[in-house]
Amino acid sequence: MAEELFDLLIPPGVPRKMIYDVAEKYEVEVVSRPQRLAFANMDGDMRELLAFRGRREVVEEVQDYLLARLKEFIGE
């Protein structure tokens, strides 16, 4: 039985360098994933978004790491 993998969507606007850093530091794959948008004038539009795909515990670590890096980036 194949191991279950999870996706963490990468918010639009995340700097490429951060995406590369995560892909090198953690055991995740960067994938393209279609996602239906539900806000503003894009309600129902399908867009290809990037996501990190990996084991649950790794994806959870990536989420914490990426959030911390984004807070540093915006100066929070």
N, C-alpha and C positions, 0 to 999 in steps of 0.2 A: 504494500500500500504506500502510495506516495505521501510525502510529508505535506501537510496543509501550509500554504503560503498566504501571507497577508500583504495588502497594499497600503501604503501611506501616500496619499495624494500630496504633490508638491505644489504649494500655492503659486499661482502666476506671479512673476516678479522676483522670485528667489534668485539671487545671483548665481551664475553658472559655477563660479569657483566653489560655492558652498555645496552644490550638487556633486561636483567632482570630488571634493573633500570627503563627503559622506560615502560615495561609491568606493573610494580607496580605503577608508578607515573601517567600514563595516561590511559584513557579508550580505550585501543586498544587490539587486539588479535594478537598473533604471529602465522602466518600461513605459510605453505609451498606452494610455487607457481612455477609451471613450467615456465621457461623463455628460449627463444631461444637466444643463444649468437651470436654476430656478430663481433668478433675481433680475430686477430691473427690466430692460428691454430685451434681454436674452432668454426669457422664460421659455423653457422647452428646447432651446438650441442644444445640439450635440457638439461638443468640443473634444479634441484630443488633448488630454492633460498628461503630464509626466507623473510617475509614481515610483516610490522605492518598494520593491517586492522582496520579501524574505520571511524567515521564521518569525513568529509572533514576538518572542522575547527580544530579538534583534531589532525588529521594526519599532517596538516600544522604546528601546534605547535610542534609535535614530530620531524618533519624535522628540524626546527630551533634548538631545544634542542640537537638533536643528532649531528648536524653539529658543534655546539659550543663545545660539549663534545669531539668530535673527534679532533677538533683543539687543545684543551687542552692536549689531550692524545699524540698527535704527537709533541707538543711543539711549535706550531705556534703562 
